[in-house]
Amino acid sequence: MFTVCILEPCCVMTEPGYDPGPRPVWHRSPGGWPPSCGHPRSEQRKATITTYKDKSPAEAWYMGRARGWYSTDGWMFEGEMPPEGEQFRIMRTVGSLNTHFEHAGPVEIPFPTIAMAREYAEDWHEYPDGIRRKEILFNIVGDQDTIVRWSSYTVPVGTELEAGAYA
């Protein structure tokens, strides 16, 4: 059994590589275009999980959607995805040395194991702000709660975190 998770766009306006056409002169700054699709940022990408009996179709789907030019995020796992309530998510710590650090909300992608979530967080990723980075300060929490299962900076296991709270 092979499981593939892909973070799919919500509509054509959030599809990677979407080009809205000519830009008005007042929207020529990089952050000013393309226009929003109207969906809240938290709903602009949805995790879709599919299972395959054979590796080749799973790999083809994963490589076609999660890797390469204009790709979306995702992962491929040899095994079956555990049921909801037994999955994990990454909860990043955001901020800077000039401000303060706080907990971000958990990412949309669920993971079958803590080790896989760690590996994903510690790999290079491109985020919606266009910056590629590895996560250094992050926690692994449950998919139905924000209770710490593993922490990269020694938050005790079992601690319940809140998005926006000081890290």
N, C-alpha and C positions, 0 to 999 in steps of 0.2 A: 504494500500500500504506500502511495506517495501523496503527500498533501502539499498544495500550492496556495499561498496567500498573496493576493495582489491588492494594492491600494488603488482602487479604480476612481477615475474622475466622476463627479456627479452629473456633469453635462458637457456639451461641446465647448463652452466657454472656460472650463477648467481642464480641458484636455491638454496634455503637454504639446507645445508647439502651436497652440491656437494663435491665429493672427487676425485681429479684428479689422484689419484694413488700414487705410490712411489715418494718420494721427493728426488731430487738430493741433494747432501751434501751441496751445496752452497745456497739452498733455504729452509733450515730447521728453519729459524727464523719465528716467527708467521706472520710477515707482508710480507714475501717473497713468500707466496703460498696461494691460488691457482693462477695460471696464469690468466691474464685478458681475458675476452671474446672478447675484441676489441671494444666494444661499449663504448661511452663516459659515464662517471659516471652518468650524468644527464639522460641518456636513459636506465640505467640498471634496473630500476623499472618503471612500467607504471600503472597508476591508471585505473582499470576497474570497471565500475559501472553497476550493474544489479538490476532490480526491480522484486518484487514478490508480488502476491496478498495475500498470506498466510504467517504467521510468521514461521511455522515449516520448509519449504524449505529454507527460507532466513536464519534462524538460523543455519541450517545444513551446508549451504555453508559458512557462516561466521565463524562458529566454526571450520570447517574443514580446512580453509585456513588462518585465521587470529589469531588463538589461538592455544596454545600447542607447542609441540616440533618442531623445525625447521619451525616456523610460519613466515608469512609475515605480514606487517602492514595493518590495515584497520579499518573500523567501520561499524556499522549497525544502521539504522535510521528508525524510524516509521514515514513514510511520503514520499512524492515524492521529488526528488532532483530538486532544482530550475534550470532554464536554465542557460547556460553559460553566464557570465556577471553578474549573481546574486549570485554567489557562492563565497567562501572565502578560503584563504590559510594562512598558518602560515609562518611568516618571522622571523627566529631566529636571535639573536644577539650572535656572537661568539667572542672568544678572551679570554684573561686572565688578571689578575692583573699585570702580568709581562710584557705584551705587550700592546695592546689596544683593545677596543671592536669595532667591525664593523658588519654591517648587512650582513647576509648570504642571498643567494637567497631563494625565496619562496619554501616551500616543494611541492612535486609533488601531494600530496593528496588534492583534493578539499573538502570543507565542505559545508553542506546546511545552517548552521547557525553560527553566531559568537560564541554563547554559546558553541556549540559543538566543534568548533576549539579550544576554550580556554580550555575546559575540556580535550581534546586530548593532548594539549601541556603541561598541568599541571600534566598529568599522567606519570608514569614511562614508558620509551621506550628504546629499544635497537637500537642504530644507527649503520651505516655501519662500524664505527671504532671499534665496539664490546663493547662499553661502554653503560651501562644503566644509564639514567639520566632523570630528570624532567627539563622542560624549566622554567627559572625564568624571563629572559629578552627576550621578544618576542613581535611581533606586529601581528595583524590580518589585512591582506590586501585583496583586491579583487582578483578574479581569472584571470582577464585580465589586471591588473595593479599592482602597488606597492604603492597605496594610502592607508594610515592607516585608518582602520575602528574602531580599538580598540587597546590600547597599555597597556602592563603590567608595563611600567615605564614612563608613562605620556608624550609620544610623542603626540602632538596635532592631533586630528582627522582631516583628510584632507591633512596631510603632505605626500609628495611623497618621498619615500625612494629609494636609489640605493644600489644594492648589492655591497659590498666592501667599501662603504662609512663609515666613523666613526660614531659610535652610540652614 
